[in-house]
Amino acid sequence: MTLTETTDTEIRGRRDADPSPDRDRQRGGLRGRLRGRLPGPGRDRGQTAIEFLGVTPLIILLMIALWQCALIGYTFSLAGNAADKAAHQGAITEGLRFQECRNAAEEHLPDAWQKAMRTRCHTSGSMYQAEVKLQVPVLVPGVLNWPFRVTGHGAYPLEG
């Protein structure tokens, strides 16, 4: 198979330095109207701004979803810590164990989570157990909560 070279630029396309085949049609008044359609550096002006505007809502939604996941994780952490502190305080207290248990759970929670907190403290054999249920806030703590609750459990051996 032999390679052949053609000089017919209408069929094969043009080379880098060859003039455009329809250069004569672009002269005069038609040239100004075709300028926006011709390839070149000025053709894609504003494209980056349009792409940024198209992606911005997706970035915002991703950030909101990540923030909500962080609030869910933080609520789990708060519930577990409050239950541990409540069980410890209830186990070492003489007398009003339930009241001390609830006070210890509230003491270690931020105000936004204290409003909807449910505490259950009781003795089970030689262990004092506490269960703290918290509601997960929606985006801003203290404004609106999800309807489900996160539960934290804690237990501590009774003293005395």
BAFINU-435206 format. One record per residue: residue number from 1; chain; y, z, x of N, C-alpha, C in turn. Coordinates in Angstrom, 1 decimal. Atoms other than C-alpha are relative to their C-alpha. Layout:
N
TIVO   num   chaine   n_north     n_up   n_east   ca_north    ca_up   ca_east   c_north     c_up   c_east
TIVO   NUM        A         Y        Z        X          Y        Z         X         Y        Z        X
...
END
This chain:
160
TIVO   num   chaine   n_north     n_up   n_east   ca_north    ca_up   ca_east   c_north     c_up   c_east
TIVO     1        A      -1.2      0.0      0.9        0.0      0.0       0.0       1.2      0.0      0.9
TIVO     2        A      -1.2      0.1     -0.8        3.3     -1.0       1.5       1.2      0.4     -0.8
TIVO     3        A      -1.3     -0.5      0.6        6.7      0.5       0.8       1.0     -1.2      0.0
TIVO     4        A      -1.0      1.0      0.1        9.3     -1.8      -0.5       1.3      0.6     -0.3
TIVO     5        A      -1.3     -0.6      0.3       13.0     -1.1      -0.6       0.8     -1.0     -0.8
TIVO     6        A      -0.8      0.9      0.9       15.3     -2.4      -3.3       1.4      0.4      0.1
TIVO     7        A      -1.4     -0.2      0.0       19.0     -2.7      -3.4       0.6      0.1     -1.4
TIVO     8        A      -0.5      0.0      1.4       19.2     -2.8      -7.2       0.2      1.4     -0.5
TIVO     9        A      -0.3     -1.4      0.4       20.9      0.5      -8.1       0.0      0.2     -1.5
TIVO    10        A       0.0     -0.2      1.5       20.9     -0.2     -11.8      -1.4      0.4     -0.4
TIVO    11        A       1.3     -0.3      0.4       17.1      0.1     -11.9      -0.4      1.4      0.6
TIVO    12        A       0.5     -1.1     -0.7       16.3      2.8      -9.3       1.0      1.2      0.0
TIVO    13        A      -1.0     -1.0     -0.1       19.5      4.9      -9.7       0.8     -0.3      1.3
TIVO    14        A      -0.9      0.3     -1.1       22.2      5.2      -7.1      -0.3      1.0      1.2
TIVO    15        A       0.1     -0.8     -1.1       22.2      6.6      -3.6       1.3      0.9      0.1
TIVO    16        A      -1.1     -1.0     -0.1       24.6      9.4      -2.5       1.4     -0.7      0.2
TIVO    17        A      -1.3      0.6     -0.3       27.3      7.1      -1.1       0.4     -1.2     -0.9
TIVO    18        A      -0.3      1.2      0.8       27.0      4.3      -3.6       0.9      0.3     -1.2
TIVO    19        A      -0.9     -0.2      1.1       29.7      3.9      -6.2      -0.8      0.0     -1.3
TIVO    20        A       0.7      0.0      1.3       28.8      4.5      -9.8       0.0     -1.4     -0.6
TIVO    21        A       0.1      1.4      0.5       27.6      1.3     -11.6       1.0     -0.2     -1.1
TIVO    22        A      -1.0      0.2      1.1       30.0      1.9     -14.6       1.3      0.6      0.4
TIVO    23        A      -1.3     -0.5     -0.5       33.0      2.8     -12.4       1.1     -0.8     -0.7
TIVO    24        A      -1.1      0.8      0.6       35.0      0.0     -14.0       0.3      0.5     -1.4
TIVO    25        A      -0.2     -0.5      1.4       34.6      1.5     -17.5       0.8      1.3      0.0
TIVO    26        A      -0.6     -1.3     -0.1       36.0      4.9     -16.3       1.5     -0.1      0.3
TIVO    27        A      -1.4      0.1     -0.4       39.4      3.5     -15.3       0.9      0.0     -1.2
TIVO    28        A      -1.0      0.1      1.1       42.5      3.8     -17.5      -0.1      1.2     -0.8
TIVO    29        A       0.0     -1.1      0.9       42.6      5.9     -20.6      -1.3      0.6     -0.3
TIVO    30        A       1.3     -0.5      0.3       38.9      6.3     -20.9      -0.4      1.1      1.1
TIVO    31        A       0.3     -0.9     -1.0       38.8      8.2     -17.6       0.4      1.5     -0.3
TIVO    32        A      -0.4     -1.3      0.4       40.7     11.2     -18.9      -0.9      0.6     -1.1
TIVO    33        A       0.9     -0.5      1.1       38.5     11.5     -22.0      -1.4      0.4      0.5
TIVO    34        A       1.3     -0.3     -0.5       35.3     11.5     -20.0       0.0      1.1      1.1
TIVO    35        A       0.0     -1.0     -1.1       36.4     14.1     -17.4      -0.8      1.2     -0.4
TIVO    36        A       0.7     -1.2      0.4       34.9     17.0     -19.4      -1.5     -0.3      0.0
TIVO    37        A       1.4      0.3      0.1       31.5     15.2     -19.6      -0.6     -0.4      1.4
TIVO    38        A       0.5      0.4     -1.3       31.2     14.2     -15.9      -0.5      1.2      0.7
TIVO    39        A       0.6     -1.1     -0.8       29.1     16.2     -13.6       1.0      0.4      1.1
TIVO    40        A      -0.9     -0.4     -1.1       31.1     18.3     -11.0       0.2      1.5     -0.1
TIVO    41        A      -0.2     -1.4      0.0       32.4     21.7     -10.2       0.8      0.5     -1.1
TIVO    42        A      -0.8     -0.5      1.1       34.8     21.9     -13.1      -0.7      0.0     -1.3
TIVO    43        A       0.7      0.1      1.2       32.2     21.3     -15.7      -0.5      1.3     -0.6
TIVO    44        A       0.6     -1.2      0.6       30.7     24.8     -16.1       1.0      1.2      0.1
TIVO    45        A      -0.9     -1.1      0.0       33.9     26.8     -16.2      -0.2      0.8     -1.3
TIVO    46        A       0.2     -0.9      1.1       33.5     29.8     -18.4      -1.5      0.3     -0.4
TIVO    47        A       1.4     -0.2      0.4       29.7     29.7     -18.5      -0.4      1.4      0.4
TIVO    48        A       0.4     -1.4     -0.4       29.3     33.0     -16.7       0.5      1.0     -1.0
TIVO    49        A      -0.5     -0.9      1.0       31.6     34.7     -19.2      -0.8      0.0     -1.3
TIVO    50        A       0.8      0.1      1.2       29.6     33.4     -22.1      -1.4      0.6      0.2
TIVO    51        A       1.3     -0.6     -0.3       26.3     34.4     -20.5       0.1      1.5      0.0
TIVO    52        A      -0.2     -1.4      0.0       27.7     37.9     -19.9       0.1      0.6     -1.4
TIVO    53        A      -0.2     -0.4      1.4       28.8     38.2     -23.5      -1.3      0.0     -0.8
TIVO    54        A       1.3      0.0      0.7       25.3     37.2     -24.6      -0.9      1.0      0.4
TIVO    55        A       1.0     -1.0     -0.5       23.5     39.7     -22.5       0.5      1.4     -0.2
TIVO    56        A      -0.6     -1.3      0.1       25.9     42.6     -23.0      -0.6      0.9     -1.1
TIVO    57        A       0.7     -0.8      1.1       24.4     43.7     -26.4      -1.4      0.5      0.4
TIVO    58        A       1.4     -0.4     -0.4       20.9     43.8     -24.9       0.1      1.1      1.0
TIVO    59        A      -0.1     -1.0     -0.9       22.1     45.9     -22.0       0.4      1.3     -0.7
TIVO    60        A      -0.4     -1.2      0.8       23.8     48.3     -24.4      -1.1      0.6     -0.7
TIVO    61        A       1.2     -0.5      0.7       20.7     48.6     -26.5      -1.0      0.7      0.9
TIVO    62        A       0.9     -0.6     -1.0       18.6     49.3     -23.4       0.5      1.4      0.4
TIVO    63        A      -0.6     -1.3     -0.4       21.0     52.1     -22.3      -0.2      1.0     -1.1
TIVO    64        A       0.1     -1.0      1.1       20.9     53.7     -25.8      -1.5      0.4     -0.1
TIVO    65        A       1.4     -0.4      0.0       17.1     53.6     -25.8      -0.4      0.9      1.1
TIVO    66        A       0.3     -0.9     -1.1       16.9     55.2     -22.4       0.6      1.3     -0.2
TIVO    67        A      -0.7     -1.3      0.3       19.4     57.9     -23.4      -0.8      0.8     -1.1
TIVO    68        A       0.8     -0.7      1.0       17.3     58.7     -26.5      -1.3      0.5      0.5
TIVO    69        A       1.3     -0.5     -0.7       14.1     58.9     -24.4       0.3      1.2      0.8
TIVO    70        A      -0.3     -1.2     -0.8       15.9     61.3     -22.1       0.2      1.2     -0.9
TIVO    71        A      -0.2     -1.1      0.9       16.9     63.5     -25.1      -1.3      0.5     -0.5
TIVO    72        A       1.4     -0.4      0.4       13.3     63.5     -26.3      -0.7      0.9      1.1
TIVO    73        A       0.6     -0.7     -1.1       12.1     64.6     -22.9       0.6      1.4      0.2
TIVO    74        A      -0.7     -1.2     -0.2       14.8     67.2     -22.6      -0.4      1.0     -1.1
TIVO    75        A       0.4     -0.9      1.1       13.9     68.7     -26.0      -1.4      0.6      0.2
TIVO    76        A       1.4     -0.6     -0.4       10.2     69.0     -24.9       0.1      1.1      1.0
TIVO    77        A      -0.1     -1.0     -1.1       11.3     70.8     -21.8       0.7      1.3     -0.5
TIVO    78        A      -0.6     -1.1      0.5       13.6     73.1     -23.7      -0.9      0.8     -0.9
TIVO    79        A       1.0     -0.7      0.9       10.9     74.0     -26.3      -1.0      0.7      0.8
TIVO    80        A       1.0     -0.7     -0.9        8.4     74.8     -23.6       0.6      1.2      0.7
TIVO    81        A      -0.6     -1.0     -0.8       10.8     76.9     -21.6       0.4      1.2     -1.0
TIVO    82        A      -0.4     -1.0      1.0       12.1     78.8     -24.7      -1.2      0.8     -0.5
TIVO    83        A       1.3     -0.6      0.4        8.5     79.5     -25.8      -0.5      1.0      1.0
TIVO    84        A       0.5     -0.9     -1.1        7.6     80.9     -22.4       0.9      1.3      0.1
TIVO    85        A      -0.9     -1.1     -0.1       10.7     83.1     -22.3      -0.2      1.0     -1.1
TIVO    86        A       0.2     -0.8      1.2       10.1     84.3     -25.8      -1.3      0.8      0.0
TIVO    87        A       1.2     -0.7     -0.1        6.5     85.2     -25.2       0.0      1.1      1.0
TIVO    88        A      -0.1     -1.1     -1.0        7.3     87.1     -22.1       0.8      1.2     -0.5
TIVO    89        A      -0.9     -1.1      0.5       10.1     89.1     -23.7      -0.7      0.8     -1.1
TIVO    90        A       0.7     -0.6      1.0        7.9     89.8     -26.7      -1.1      0.9      0.5
TIVO    91        A       1.1     -0.7     -0.6        5.0     91.0     -24.5       0.5      1.3      0.7
TIVO    92        A      -0.5     -1.2     -0.8        7.1     93.5     -22.4       0.8      0.9     -0.8
TIVO    93        A      -0.8     -0.8      0.8        9.1     94.9     -25.3      -0.8      1.0     -0.8
TIVO    94        A       0.5     -1.0      0.9        8.3     98.1     -27.1       0.7      0.0     -1.3
TIVO    95        A      -0.7     -0.1      1.3        9.1     98.2     -30.8       0.1     -1.3     -0.7
TIVO    96        A      -0.3      1.2      0.7       10.7     95.2     -32.3      -0.3     -1.3      0.8
TIVO    97        A       0.5      1.2     -0.8        8.7     92.5     -30.6       0.5     -1.3     -0.6
TIVO    98        A      -0.4      1.3      0.6        9.5     89.7     -33.1       1.5     -0.3      0.2
TIVO    99        A      -1.5      0.2     -0.2       13.3     90.2     -32.9       0.3     -0.3      1.4
TIVO   100        A      -0.2      0.3     -1.4       13.2     90.3     -29.1      -0.5     -1.3      0.4
TIVO   101        A       0.6      1.3     -0.3       11.0     87.3     -29.0       1.0     -1.1     -0.5
TIVO   102        A      -0.9      1.0      0.5       13.4     85.3     -31.2       1.3      0.0      0.8
TIVO   103        A      -1.3     -0.1     -0.8       16.5     86.5     -29.3      -0.2     -0.7      1.4
TIVO   104        A       0.3      0.6     -1.3       14.9     85.4     -26.0      -0.1     -1.5     -0.1
TIVO   105        A       0.1      1.4      0.2       14.1     82.0     -27.4       1.4     -0.6     -0.2
TIVO   106        A      -1.4      0.5      0.2       17.7     81.5     -28.6       0.9      0.1      1.2
TIVO   107        A      -0.8     -0.2     -1.2       19.2     82.8     -25.4      -0.1     -1.1      1.0
TIVO   108        A       0.2      1.0     -1.0       17.8     80.0     -23.3       0.1     -1.4     -0.6
TIVO   109        A      -0.2      1.4      0.6       18.7     77.1     -25.7       1.5     -0.3     -0.1
TIVO   110        A      -1.4      0.4      0.3       21.9     75.2     -25.9       0.3      0.1     -1.5
TIVO   111        A      -0.4     -0.2      1.4       23.9     75.6     -29.1      -0.5     -1.1     -0.9
TIVO   112        A       0.4      1.2      0.9       23.0     72.1     -30.5      -1.5      0.1     -0.4
TIVO   113        A       1.4     -0.1      0.3       19.3     73.0     -30.4      -0.3      1.3     -0.7
TIVO   114        A       0.3     -1.3      0.6       19.6     76.6     -31.7       0.1     -0.1     -1.5
TIVO   115        A      -0.3      0.1      1.5       20.8     75.5     -35.2      -1.3     -0.3     -0.8
TIVO   116        A       1.1      0.4      0.7       17.5     73.9     -36.2      -1.3      0.6      0.6
TIVO   117        A       1.2     -0.5     -0.6       15.1     76.1     -34.2      -0.8      0.9     -0.9
TIVO   118        A       1.0     -0.9      0.8       12.0     77.7     -35.8      -0.9      0.7      1.1
TIVO   119        A       0.8     -0.8     -0.9       10.2     80.5     -34.0      -1.1      0.7     -0.7
TIVO   120        A       1.1     -0.7      0.5        6.9     82.0     -34.6      -0.6      0.9      1.1
TIVO   121        A       0.6     -0.9     -1.0        5.8     85.1     -32.6      -1.0      0.9     -0.6
TIVO   122        A       1.1     -0.9      0.6        2.6     87.0     -33.0      -0.9      0.5      1.2
TIVO   123        A       1.0     -0.5     -1.0       -0.1     89.0     -31.2      -1.3     -0.5     -0.3
TIVO   124        A       1.4      0.5      0.2       -3.5     87.5     -30.7      -0.9      0.6      1.1
TIVO   125        A       0.8     -0.8     -1.0       -5.9     89.9     -29.0       0.9      0.7      1.0
TIVO   126        A      -0.8     -0.7     -1.1       -4.4     91.0     -25.7       1.1     -0.9      0.4
TIVO   127        A      -1.1      0.9     -0.4       -1.9     88.1     -25.6       1.1      0.0     -1.1
TIVO   128        A      -1.1      0.2      1.0        1.5     87.8     -27.2       0.4     -1.5      0.1
TIVO   129        A      -0.2      1.4      0.1        2.1     84.2     -28.3       1.3     -0.3     -0.7
TIVO   130        A      -1.2      0.4      0.7        5.3     82.4     -29.2      -0.1     -1.5     -0.1
TIVO   131        A      -0.1      1.4      0.3        5.8     79.0     -30.8       1.4     -0.3     -0.4
TIVO   132        A      -1.4      0.4      0.2        9.2     77.3     -30.7       0.0     -1.4     -0.4
TIVO   133        A      -0.1      1.4      0.5        9.9     74.2     -32.8       1.5     -0.4      0.0
TIVO   134        A      -1.3      0.5     -0.1       13.0     72.2     -32.1       0.1     -1.5     -0.5
TIVO   135        A      -0.2      1.4      0.4       14.4     69.0     -33.6       0.7     -0.8      1.1
TIVO   136        A      -0.6      0.8     -1.0       15.3     66.1     -31.4       1.3     -0.6     -0.5
TIVO   137        A      -1.2      0.6      0.5       18.9     65.0     -31.7       0.0     -1.5      0.2
TIVO   138        A      -0.2      1.4     -0.1       19.9     61.4     -32.3       1.3     -0.3      0.8
TIVO   139        A      -1.1      0.4     -0.9       22.1     60.2     -29.4       1.0      1.1      0.4
TIVO   140        A      -1.0     -1.0     -0.3       24.6     63.1     -29.6      -0.6      1.4     -0.5
TIVO   141        A       0.5     -1.3      0.4       23.2     66.7     -29.6       1.0      0.7     -0.9
TIVO   142        A      -0.8     -0.8      0.9       24.5     68.8     -32.5       0.6     -0.8     -1.2
TIVO   143        A      -0.5      0.8      1.1       25.5     65.9     -34.8      -1.0     -0.4     -1.0
TIVO   144        A       1.1      0.5      0.9       22.3     64.4     -36.3      -1.3      0.2      0.7
TIVO   145        A       1.4     -0.2     -0.6       18.6     65.2     -35.7      -1.0     -0.9     -0.7
TIVO   146        A       1.2      0.7      0.6       15.4     63.3     -36.2      -0.7      0.9     -0.9
TIVO   147        A       0.7     -0.9      0.9       13.2     64.6     -39.0      -1.2      0.7      0.6
TIVO   148        A       1.2     -0.6     -0.6       10.3     65.4     -36.7       0.4      1.1      1.0
TIVO   149        A      -0.2     -1.2     -0.9       10.0     68.6     -34.5      -0.9     -0.1      1.2
TIVO   150        A       0.7     -0.1     -1.2        8.9     69.1     -31.0      -0.4      1.5      0.1
TIVO   151        A       0.6     -1.3      0.0        6.7     72.2     -30.5      -0.3      0.4      1.5
TIVO   152        A       0.4     -0.6     -1.3        6.5     74.4     -27.4      -0.8      1.3     -0.2
TIVO   153        A       0.8     -1.2      0.1        3.9     77.1     -26.9       0.0      0.8      1.3
TIVO   154        A       0.0     -0.9     -1.1        3.9     80.1     -24.7      -0.8      1.2     -0.3
TIVO   155        A       0.8     -1.2      0.2        1.7     83.1     -24.2       0.1      0.9      1.3
TIVO   156        A      -0.2     -1.0     -1.1        1.9     86.3     -22.1      -0.9      1.2     -0.3
TIVO   157        A       0.9     -1.1      0.3       -0.5     89.2     -21.7       0.9      1.3     -0.4
TIVO   158        A      -0.7     -1.2      0.4        0.6     92.4     -23.5       0.0      1.1      1.0
TIVO   159        A      -0.1     -1.2     -0.9        1.8     95.3     -21.4       0.0      1.3     -0.8
TIVO   160        A       0.0     -1.4      0.6        1.2     98.9     -22.2      -1.1      0.2     -0.8
END
